Amino acid sequence: MHKKIIIAILFTFVAMLGYAQKHLPAFQYSKEPAVLNGKIVGETSQRPNSVRVRYLLKYTSGTGDALRQESTAVDADGCFSLNLPTGTTVDCRVTVGECRFTCYVVPGQTVSFKLHLDKLKTKGLAKALTFGGQLADFNHDLVYATEQGIDPETIYLDIEAKRNMGKLANELPEKSEEGYFHYLDSTYRRINELIDNDRKIGQAYRAFAKAVNRYEWGAMMPFCGQAIQYAGIETEEEYEAFEGRMKRRMDSYMQDEPWANPVLCYVMWSKPETFFDSYGCQPVKLPADYQQCHLASKFLEQMGAQRLLLSEAQKDSVKTFLPVLGQDVLDYHERMERELSFVSEQGMSRICTLPDNAKDSDDILSALLTAYRGKPVLLDLWETTCGPCRLAFKDMHDKKKELAGRIHFVNIASENSDLATWQRLIPNYIGDHYRLTKQQLQALHRQIPCDTSGVPVWVLINADGTIHHAFVGYRSVDDMMKEINQVLP
């Protein structure tokens, strides 16, 4: 063989090896932001003036799950740079003018792309984009596969859209349970064949796309079940038989523990609930990295979105199960506690106890109100782990100071609240503080004419000791004052 031909073949082979990224790197956490930068190449007059990126904040201290959007201007040379505090390796939806595509970024790493506007017009997106940095080949494959219609997530989203619009039945081989699942199974096989048959796709994206296909196929099973469970099912026996068939399908899906595949860390963010809710035969095994990330974000979501602070048991769980991310979660808990705390008002807060003869009484309310006859009372049932409860104390602080002498503030917590935390907090909270046993709290609940399944619960008492109004939840100082003003002398 001619020497030049041999050299050309060798160069081609080396290039192919470099292009085919062998595997996805480990799912990464970092407090350092991911960096996305690049350059838009083309005529200045045609060049977009900004780049916009949307991404899901999978894990970061203090926010939990959240959709974020960042944008930056493109300079005179067509260059831009964005810092994305993602917390974990995450996919981004990038918009450059009319051009949109998805790529993955890595915290603490730089991912770059160059967009050639002239190629975009004539050759398509995959030819117009070149990626750099970690995941460069994977990102190119992702854009290419999406452009070619090979992206499994997009295919399943189309199926779900057809199902929601009632159009899916028109494509089934037969309008029956068997037809539905034959369609689903054949779609799964068809997508894998598309992935295997396109040799331009590298191994890293191939493994990722098959993991997406495996996940989406399983996730569609309960949706299929919802769509067909009433089709021809008229008796309890028929429904039980249908449930048995669904369980066998899920058993078959889960038998080789597909979720233990580390590639799923990239795929199934915020999605395990689909299987936790519909598949209870055995625990779903999650990759260790993903499990930490998912659990940490749930704690952060609880504190950030629900404003519900960690219980002592949850703090122990954080220390036990989150060796990498646990300190971030506990640091955020401390910040939340500081946010809900303020300077102690000496002399305006005191610890009280029920009279001895009332501790085992079923009439806890009368026992409490004995010391407060002659003035209205605002009874506040709260717990130390309840963020809205503590926010209400903080927001109402100045109003309570103004109303001192006109109304009694009586605050009830139970032994569900950690004693040391309760003792540390109450000097900040104006009013008389009682800590009841679970039995005493249950007796008090039976006397309150509203739902007491949550906290805070508010009970407004008239000066004569009768209940004026009871309600649940805290909204704002103005709303609280509208209620309180109705009982003030």
ABEGO torsion letter per residue (X at the ends): XBAAAAAAAAAAAAAAAAABBABBBBBBBBABBBBBBEBBBEBAAABBABBBBBBBBABBBGAEBBBBBBBBBBBAAGBBBBBBBAGBBBBBBBBBEABBBBBBBBBGBBBBBBBBAAAAAAAEAAAABBBBEBGAAAAAAAAAAAAAGABAAAAAAAAAAAAAAGAAAAABABBBAAAAAAAAAAAAAAAAAAAAABAABBAAAAAAAAAAAAAAAAAAAAAAAAAAAABGBABAAAAAAAAAAAAAAAAAAAAAGAAABAAAAAAABGAAAAAAAABAABBBBBBAAAAAAAAAAAAAAAAAAAGBBBBAAAAAAAAAABAAAAAAAAAAAAAAAAAABBBBBBGABBBBBBBAAAAABABAAAAAAAAABGBBBBBBBBBAABAAAAAAAAAAAAAAAAABGABBBBBBBBAABBAAAAAAAAAABBEBBBBBBAAAAAAAAAABBBBAABOBBBBBBBAAGBBABBBBEBABAAAAAAAAAAABX
